[in-house]
Amino acid sequence: MGRQLVQRIVQHLQKCQMRTMVIWALERNPACRFYEKLGGIPVHTQQIRIGDEDVAEVAYGWSDLTVCLTSNEVNE
């Protein structure tokens, strides 16, 4: 289901003439592995505060959105 959602988002972005994408996720989020399987590359990290806790956040980037649509490794 996750893959289908990302595919829909990517298709919409491409219709809007966008060719790149960045997704921010908390570093401890298991979805980070999902983004990596879709071809996302960690491009930036930063510390943010949630409540009274500092947590790491990572940005995954795609310089070519077609990578998300052609990745066959993801079965989610």
Sequence and secondary structure as in RCSB ss.txt:
>XXXX:A:sequence
MGRQLVQRIVQHLQKCQMRTMVIWALERNPACRFYEKLGGIPVHTQQIRIGDEDVAEVAYGWSDLTVCLTSNEVN
E
>XXXX:A:secstr
 HHHHHHHHHHHHHHTT   EEEEEETT THHHHHHHTT EEEEEEEEEETTEEEEEEEEEESSTHHHHH  S  
 
